[in-house]
């Protein structure tokens, strides 16, 4: 049985070893988004869920990107 990560977008700030930051958007519940992002980045990087809501237009844009099988912004 496949696990559901939810149908909401969670914004995550990722910090690299050199202290540069990136903003990621995960299609998952906040509690799961952090785990998914940390699994995708290099060891030693940190991640933090941000209390930011995406607009409807941003959600549509992320949905289109996700549905095409790419995770680029």
QUIVEN-V643219 format. One record per pair of residues at least 12 apart in sequence whose ideal C-beta (glycine too) atoms are under 10 Angstrom apart, sorted by the first residue. I is the first residue (numbers start at 1). J is the second residue. D is the distance in whole Angstrom. If there is no record, write none. Layout:
((I	J	D) (I	J	D))
This chain:
((3	32	9) (4	28	9) (4	29	9) (4	32	9) (5	26	8) (5	27	7) (5	28	4) (5	29	7) (5	31	10) (5	32	5) (5	33	8) (5	35	10) (5	36	7) (6	26	9) (6	27	7) (6	28	5) (6	29	4) (6	30	9) (6	31	9) (6	32	7) (6	33	9) (7	27	7) (7	28	9) (7	29	9) (7	63	10) (8	26	9) (8	27	8) (8	28	8) (8	29	7) (8	30	8) (8	33	9) (8	53	10) (8	54	9) (8	59	9) (9	25	5) (9	26	7) (9	27	6) (9	28	8) (9	33	9) (9	52	10) (9	53	9) (9	54	5) (9	58	8) (9	59	6) (9	62	6) (9	63	9) (9	66	9) (10	24	9) (10	25	7) (10	26	5) (10	27	8) (10	28	6) (10	29	7) (10	30	5) (10	31	9) (10	32	8) (10	33	4) (10	34	8) (10	36	9) (10	37	9) (10	49	6) (10	50	8) (10	51	10) (10	52	9) (10	54	9) (11	23	6) (11	24	8) (11	25	6) (11	26	8) (11	30	9) (11	33	8) (11	48	10) (11	49	7) (11	50	5) (11	51	8) (11	52	4) (11	53	8) (11	54	7) (11	58	10) (12	24	5) (12	25	7) (12	26	6) (12	28	9) (12	30	9) (12	33	6) (12	34	6) (12	36	9) (12	37	5) (12	38	9) (12	41	10) (12	47	5) (12	48	7) (12	49	6) (12	50	7) (12	52	10) (13	37	9) (13	46	9) (13	47	7) (13	48	5) (13	49	8) (13	50	5) (13	52	9) (14	37	6) (14	38	9) (14	40	9) (14	41	6) (14	42	10) (14	45	6) (14	46	7) (14	47	5) (14	48	8) (15	41	9) (15	44	10) (15	45	6) (15	46	5) (15	47	7) (15	48	8) (16	41	8) (16	42	7) (16	44	8) (16	45	5) (16	46	9) (17	42	7) (17	43	9) (17	44	5) (17	45	7) (17	46	9) (18	45	10) (20	45	10) (21	46	10) (21	48	10) (22	37	10) (22	41	9) (22	45	9) (22	47	9) (22	73	10) (23	50	8) (23	52	9) (23	73	9) (24	36	9) (24	37	5) (24	40	8) (24	41	9) (24	47	8) (24	50	10) (24	71	9) (24	73	9) (25	37	10) (25	52	10) (25	54	7) (25	58	8) (25	59	9) (25	61	10) (25	62	5) (25	65	9) (25	66	9) (25	71	9) (25	73	8) (26	40	9) (26	47	10) (26	49	9) (26	62	10) (26	71	10) (27	59	10) (27	62	7) (27	63	8) (27	65	10) (27	66	6) (27	71	10) (29	49	10) (30	49	5) (30	50	9) (30	51	9) (31	49	8) (33	47	9) (33	49	6) (34	46	10) (34	47	6) (34	48	8) (34	49	6) (35	47	9) (37	49	9) (40	71	9) (61	73	9))
